[in-house]
């Protein structure tokens, strides 16, 4: 799945526990009729992916939905969901679908052939 929008907030990397679990959060505001502010978390080595991004950039984030069950001390079962990012792309530098590839440069020989193709030198390949 993917989320697209403009970066609103980029959090600092947080470290938890003795094993050094790392987490970093980014908030993206979607561009739709009713914009949504969606918080996506990046964990462990994926936290470094956010180093090259800034507030205000349009991005596309590849995500996974995560869910877990937890039983509190009173014995009640609770459920939690999280949105975990694993890739982020800057939409401003991404190629736009349908763009034409760049034209090859015109050499002086190409220009010479085009300008010297007079009607007397041109051959007619038409079969009729």
C-alpha positions in Angstrom: 0.0 0.0 0.0 1.0 3.6 -0.5 0.3 7.0 1.1 0.9 10.2 -0.9 1.0 13.7 0.5 3.0 16.6 1.7 5.3 16.2 4.7 3.9 18.1 7.7 6.2 16.9 10.5 9.4 14.8 10.7 10.1 13.6 14.2 13.5 12.8 15.8 14.8 9.3 16.0 13.8 7.7 19.4 15.6 4.8 21.0 13.8 2.4 23.3 14.9 -0.4 25.7 18.2 -2.0 26.3 18.3 -3.6 22.8 18.3 -0.2 21.1 15.0 -0.4 19.2 14.8 2.8 17.0 11.6 4.5 15.8 11.0 7.8 13.8 7.7 9.2 12.9 6.6 11.4 9.9 3.2 13.0 9.4 2.0 13.4 5.8 -1.1 15.4 4.8 -3.0 13.9 1.9 -4.3 16.0 -1.0 -7.9 15.0 -1.3 -11.3 16.6 -0.7 -10.9 16.0 3.0 -7.2 16.0 3.7 -6.0 13.6 6.3 -2.9 13.9 8.5 -1.5 10.4 8.6 1.4 9.4 10.9 3.7 6.8 9.5 6.5 5.2 11.6 9.8 4.0 10.3 11.7 1.5 12.5 15.3 0.3 13.0 17.5 1.0 9.9 14.6 2.5 8.0 14.7 5.6 10.3 17.6 6.8 8.2 15.5 7.0 5.1 13.9 10.2 6.5 17.3 12.0 6.7 17.0 13.3 3.1 13.5 14.8 3.4 12.2 18.1 4.7 8.8 19.6 5.7 6.8 20.6 2.7 8.0 18.0 0.3 5.5 15.9 -1.7 6.2 12.2 -1.1 5.0 8.7 -1.7 5.5 6.3 1.2 5.2 2.5 0.8 3.6 1.2 4.0 2.5 -2.0 5.8 -0.4 -2.0 8.3 0.6 -3.7 11.5 -1.8 -4.9 14.3 -1.3 -6.4 17.7 -3.2 -7.7 20.6 -2.4 -6.7 24.2 -3.8 -7.9 27.5 -3.7 -5.2 30.2 -3.1 -6.0 33.9 -6.9 -6.2 34.5 -7.2 -8.9 31.9 -8.9 -6.8 29.2 -7.8 -7.4 25.7 -6.9 -4.3 23.6 -6.0 -4.0 20.0 -3.5 -1.6 18.4 -2.8 -0.7 14.8 0.3 1.1 13.3 1.3 2.2 9.9 4.9 1.3 9.2 6.8 2.8 6.3 9.5 0.9 4.4 10.2 3.2 1.5 9.8 6.9 0.8 10.1 8.7 -2.6 10.3 12.4 -3.4 7.5 13.0 -5.9 9.1 16.3 -7.2 12.1 14.4 -8.6 10.2 11.2 -9.6 9.6 10.9 -13.4 6.1 11.7 -14.3 4.2 8.9 -16.1 3.8 9.6 -19.8 6.8 12.0 -20.1 8.6 11.7 -23.4 12.2 10.7 -23.3 14.7 13.4 -24.1 15.4 13.9 -27.8 18.9 13.0 -29.0 21.0 16.0 -29.8 21.1 17.2 -33.4 24.5 17.1 -34.9 25.8 19.5 -37.6 25.6 16.6 -40.1 21.9 16.1 -39.4 21.2 19.8 -39.9 23.3 19.7 -43.1 21.3 16.8 -44.5 18.0 18.4 -43.6 18.8 21.8 -45.2 20.4 20.4 -48.3 17.5 18.1 -49.2 16.2 20.2 -52.1 13.3 19.0 -54.3 15.7 18.2 -57.2 17.8 15.9 -55.0 14.9 14.3 -53.2 13.7 10.9 -54.5 10.1 9.9 -54.5 9.6 6.5 -52.9 5.9 6.4 -53.4 4.7 3.4 -55.5 2.1 5.4 -57.6 
